[in-house]
Amino acid sequence: MTRSNKGTLMSDSFIDLAQPAANGLARGMTTGSCATAAAKAALSFLLFKEKLNSTTIDLPSGEKLRVDIDFCRETKKGAMAQVTKDAGDDPDVTHRCHVEVEIRKNDLNEIFFVAGDGVGTVTEEGLQIPKGEPAINPVPRKMIINNLKLLMSDSRYFEAQEGLDVVISIPGGKELSAKTFNPRLGVEGGISILGTTGIVEPMSISAWKSSIEAYINVAVAANSDFIVFSPGRWGQNFFHEEKKVPLKRICIISNFIGFAINDLKQKYIANPKNLKTLVLAGHPGKLAKIIDGHWNTHSSESPSALPTLLEIADSLIDQKALMDMKNSRTVEHLIQLSNTHNVSATLFNVVAEKISDAVSIYLDGLINVEVYLAGFKGNLVGQAAPLSK
């Protein structure tokens, strides 16, 4: 038994999902791994008439993963197999969904992917897959092709011009997609087949970052002169409903502010297009943390912004109001007290300017930065360089 350079417990290069991640939580399989295993089992049944209870797939890392197979059966045009996704302790909406793959021979000497029931189709530019293609990301496609070609290499079972059609379905996937980012990103009709490693690490950090990258890709592809980043739903609702900004220009970035800004910066450097302005919109309890250089704003990664806000207030607010505001328990409480003393705009406009300055420095001044700050009730409390209409 050995441990890989990523700390994964293995035996003879096999990943053992029974072994928890470093944080003690259970790991799982991506939809890409599920589809790969189902495809391989279906092709094995098509060629050898063998109903597998499990199969081993090769992962992008070069390691292997054993996956249980629910069933293999013959279809009118080929063979089908099913795998049940186990996302471990990751809060994934596709946990326990069924991934079904039908394999059919074709006479085109290539492997083609088809979106079956519950798998989406790409309808917007800017994603990893061209518009009109099944929403099966590049790494899962490569995994499936590589694993199938190992079985196809035996020329006894294939004519010279024969290839395969890979039809991937997820029963109930259309309903599941409403709980994902897909409708926002331009993927319609179902969920996407995802995964970059084949393994789901609990806590969804990698999934969040992949979603952020996709958001930014779609927003940049829209060729607009501005893009909106918001840690949560307020910024989305404010700009979409009140400012009439299309959803595809608005990116939900959660706590990963630094990651999102850096990703945008790299994309801008590679291809500036028409982008001129980044708009940050959200609660000062999140966004004000970056004034002190905290670019991951999760509470486990950064301290409260309240001391920083009170320090800013000290030079702006009269002492009587300041003494009351120093009793604030949270940033939201501070907003309420600043409203009571009619100093909300005085304080939070300066806070917005400091946030704008910090992000501008991070971006090396390449893109203008505008900031909107609001309380939990959606009331705008401060802004810097308001978005022009």
Secondary structure, 3 states (H helix, E strand, C coil): CEECCCCCEEECCEECCCCCCCCCCCCEECHHHHHHHHHHHHHHHHHHCCCCCEEEEECCCCCEEEEECCEEEECCCEEEEEEECCCCCCCCCCCCCEEEEEEEEECCCCEEEEECCEECEECCCCCCCCCCCECECHHHHHHHHHHHHHHHCCHHHCCCCCEEEEEEECCCHHHHHCCCCHHHHCEECEECECCCCCEECCCCHHHHHHHHHHHHHHHHHCCCCEEEEECCHHHHHHHHHHCCCCHHHEEECCCEHHHHHHHHHHHHHHCCCCCCEEEEEECHHHHHHHHHCCCECCCCCCCCCHHHHHHHHHCCCCHHHHHHHCCCCCHHHHHHHHHHCCCHHHHHHHHHHHHHHHHHHHCCCCCEEEEEEECCCCCEEEEECCCCC
